[in-house]
Amino acid sequence: NSAWFRSIGLALAALLVAPALNAASITVDGINYTTSVDRTTQQNVATVAKYTAKKGQDTIWYEGDIVIPQVVTYNGVDYTVTATAANSFLDCVNLTSLSLPETCVTIGRNSFKGCTSLKVSPVPVTATSLGTGVWNGCSGMEEITIPAGWAGPMVSEDLAGCSSLRKIIFAESETPLVMNFEAFGKSDETRVAHKSVT
């Protein structure tokens, strides 16, 4: 009996690690991606990964105007872009604009944190999952659209440092957005400054 249970355990463990074994890191047109196979749809998918930052080497920041396509091709295989990884564009201060495809429905935590040159939020209106701190420190961002498929919560400090923010657009949704009182920051000065946001 113990041998049987051990065999079952090994089989289950193999199933759990299989998706990770399928994962691979690629670079297409200067953008890093992690590729895998979606366990539900069996579709080849790609997640936008963090810029190249290796110890002892110069950091290759993402900068300028970047358009992420819906599909990236590598070695003859097509991958649909469905997500951004945590910290993927963190502190890319020279990133002036970023366009993500509608298929990119998952935005990892701190994805655009510290991107001080972005003026408009790159989050697609089709997004359904947003990590914390996505817009934190985006001091140049003037406009944010909240996707209809995301109901929050927008937690403390999520919009902290967004000193240029003047407009938040809420896409039509049947579910109200949950927003923490300190989403704009914890100081009284920060909250007063953002009373002008419409």
C-alpha positions as CSV (number, residue, x, y, z in Angstrom):
1,N,0.0,0.0,0.0
2,S,2.8,2.4,0.9
3,A,4.4,1.9,-2.5
4,W,1.0,2.6,-4.2
5,F,0.6,5.9,-2.3
6,R,4.2,6.8,-3.1
7,S,3.5,6.3,-6.8
8,I,0.4,8.4,-6.7
9,G,2.2,11.2,-4.8
10,L,5.0,11.2,-7.4
11,A,2.5,11.4,-10.2
12,L,0.7,14.3,-8.6
13,A,3.9,16.1,-8.0
14,A,4.9,15.7,-11.7
15,L,1.6,17.2,-12.7
16,L,2.1,20.2,-10.5
17,V,5.6,21.0,-11.7
18,A,4.8,20.4,-15.4
19,P,3.7,24.0,-16.2
20,A,7.0,25.3,-14.7
21,L,9.0,22.9,-16.8
22,N,7.3,24.3,-19.9
23,A,8.3,27.9,-19.0
24,A,11.0,29.5,-21.0
25,S,12.6,33.0,-21.1
26,I,12.7,34.7,-24.5
27,T,13.5,38.2,-25.9
28,V,11.6,39.6,-28.9
29,D,12.3,43.1,-30.2
30,G,14.1,44.1,-27.0
31,I,11.3,43.0,-24.7
32,N,11.7,40.0,-22.3
33,Y,9.0,37.5,-22.0
34,T,8.3,34.3,-20.0
35,T,6.5,31.7,-22.1
36,S,4.4,28.8,-21.0
37,V,1.3,26.7,-22.0
38,D,-2.0,27.7,-20.5
39,R,-3.2,24.7,-18.6
40,T,-6.9,25.4,-19.3
41,T,-6.8,26.4,-23.0
42,Q,-3.5,24.6,-24.0
43,Q,-2.6,27.9,-25.7
44,N,0.9,29.2,-25.9
45,V,1.1,32.3,-23.8
46,A,3.6,35.0,-22.9
47,T,4.1,37.2,-19.9
48,V,6.0,40.5,-20.3
49,A,9.0,40.1,-18.0
50,K,11.3,42.6,-16.2
51,Y,14.0,44.4,-18.1
52,T,17.5,42.8,-18.1
53,A,19.3,43.6,-14.8
54,K,22.3,41.3,-14.1
55,K,24.9,41.8,-11.4
56,G,28.1,43.3,-12.8
57,Q,26.4,44.4,-16.1
58,D,24.6,47.5,-17.2
59,T,20.8,47.5,-16.7
60,I,19.0,47.5,-20.0
61,W,15.9,49.6,-19.1
62,Y,12.7,49.7,-21.1
63,E,12.5,53.2,-22.5
64,G,10.8,55.4,-25.2
65,D,7.5,54.5,-26.8
66,I,6.8,50.8,-26.5
67,V,4.0,48.8,-28.2
68,I,3.5,45.2,-27.0
69,P,1.9,43.2,-29.7
70,Q,-1.0,40.7,-29.0
71,V,1.2,37.9,-30.4
72,V,4.9,37.5,-30.3
73,T,6.7,34.9,-32.4
74,Y,9.9,33.1,-31.4
75,N,11.5,30.3,-33.3
76,G,8.4,29.9,-35.4
77,V,6.1,29.6,-32.4
78,D,3.3,32.1,-31.7
79,Y,2.6,33.2,-28.1
80,T,-0.4,35.3,-27.0
81,V,0.6,38.0,-24.5
82,T,-1.7,37.7,-21.5
83,A,0.1,39.3,-18.6
84,T,2.8,41.6,-17.2
85,A,5.0,40.2,-14.5
86,A,5.5,41.8,-11.1
87,N,8.0,44.7,-11.4
88,S,8.1,44.4,-15.2
89,F,8.6,48.1,-15.9
90,L,9.6,49.1,-12.4
91,D,11.5,52.5,-12.3
92,C,11.7,52.8,-16.1
93,V,11.9,56.6,-15.8
94,N,12.5,57.1,-19.5
95,L,9.5,55.0,-20.6
96,T,7.3,57.7,-22.3
97,S,4.4,55.6,-23.4
98,L,3.3,51.9,-23.3
99,S,0.6,50.2,-25.2
100,L,-0.5,46.7,-24.1
101,P,-2.8,44.4,-26.1
102,E,-6.4,43.6,-25.1
103,T,-5.3,40.0,-24.4
104,C,-3.1,41.3,-21.6
105,V,-5.7,40.8,-18.8
106,T,-3.4,40.3,-15.8
107,I,-1.2,43.2,-14.6
108,G,1.4,42.1,-12.0
109,R,2.1,44.1,-8.8
110,N,4.3,47.2,-9.2
111,S,4.3,46.8,-13.0
112,F,4.6,50.5,-13.7
113,K,5.8,51.7,-10.3
114,G,8.1,54.7,-10.6
115,C,7.6,55.2,-14.4
116,T,7.7,58.9,-14.0
117,S,7.4,59.8,-17.7
118,L,4.2,57.9,-18.4
119,K,1.3,60.3,-18.8
120,V,-1.5,57.8,-19.5
121,S,-2.1,54.5,-17.7
122,P,-1.1,51.5,-19.9
123,V,-3.6,49.2,-18.2
124,P,-5.9,47.8,-20.9
125,V,-9.7,48.2,-20.4
126,T,-10.0,44.5,-20.7
127,A,-7.8,43.8,-17.6
128,T,-9.4,41.7,-14.9
129,S,-6.6,41.4,-12.4
130,L,-4.3,44.1,-11.1
131,G,-1.6,43.7,-8.5
132,T,-0.9,46.3,-5.8
133,G,1.2,49.4,-6.5
134,V,0.7,49.3,-10.3
135,W,0.6,53.1,-10.5
136,N,2.6,54.0,-7.4
137,G,5.1,56.7,-8.0
138,C,3.9,57.6,-11.5
139,S,4.4,61.3,-11.0
140,G,3.8,62.3,-14.6
141,M,0.6,60.3,-15.1
142,E,-2.4,62.5,-15.8
143,E,-5.1,60.0,-16.6
144,I,-6.1,56.5,-15.4
145,T,-8.9,54.3,-16.6
146,I,-10.2,51.7,-14.2
147,P,-11.2,48.5,-16.2
148,A,-14.7,47.3,-16.0
149,G,-13.6,43.8,-15.1
150,W,-11.6,44.8,-12.1
151,A,-13.4,45.7,-8.8
152,G,-10.3,46.3,-6.7
153,P,-9.5,46.5,-4.0
154,M,-7.4,49.6,-4.6
155,V,-5.3,49.5,-1.4
156,S,-3.3,52.0,0.6
157,E,-0.6,53.8,-1.4
158,D,-1.7,52.4,-4.8
159,L,-1.9,56.0,-6.2
160,A,0.7,57.5,-3.9
161,G,3.1,59.8,-5.8
162,C,0.8,60.3,-8.7
163,S,1.1,64.1,-8.3
164,S,0.0,65.0,-11.9
165,L,-3.1,62.9,-11.8
166,R,-6.2,64.9,-12.9
167,K,-8.6,62.3,-14.2
168,I,-9.8,58.8,-13.3
169,I,-12.2,57.2,-15.7
170,F,-14.3,54.4,-14.4
171,A,-15.4,52.0,-17.2
172,E,-19.0,51.0,-17.0
173,S,-19.4,48.1,-14.6
174,E,-22.1,46.4,-12.5
175,T,-19.6,45.9,-9.7
176,P,-18.5,49.0,-7.6
177,L,-14.8,49.6,-7.2
178,V,-13.4,49.1,-3.7
179,M,-11.0,51.8,-2.9
180,N,-9.0,52.3,0.3
181,F,-9.2,55.8,1.9
182,E,-5.4,56.1,1.7
183,A,-5.1,55.0,-1.9
184,F,-3.6,58.4,-2.7
185,G,-1.2,58.2,0.2
186,K,-1.2,58.4,3.9
187,S,-0.5,62.1,4.5
188,D,-3.2,64.7,4.8
189,E,-1.3,66.8,2.2
190,T,-1.5,64.1,-0.4
191,R,-5.2,63.5,0.1
192,V,-6.0,67.3,-0.1
193,A,-3.9,67.7,-3.3
194,H,-6.0,65.0,-5.0
195,K,-9.3,66.6,-4.3
196,S,-8.9,68.1,-7.8
197,V,-9.0,64.7,-9.4
198,T,-12.2,64.2,-11.4
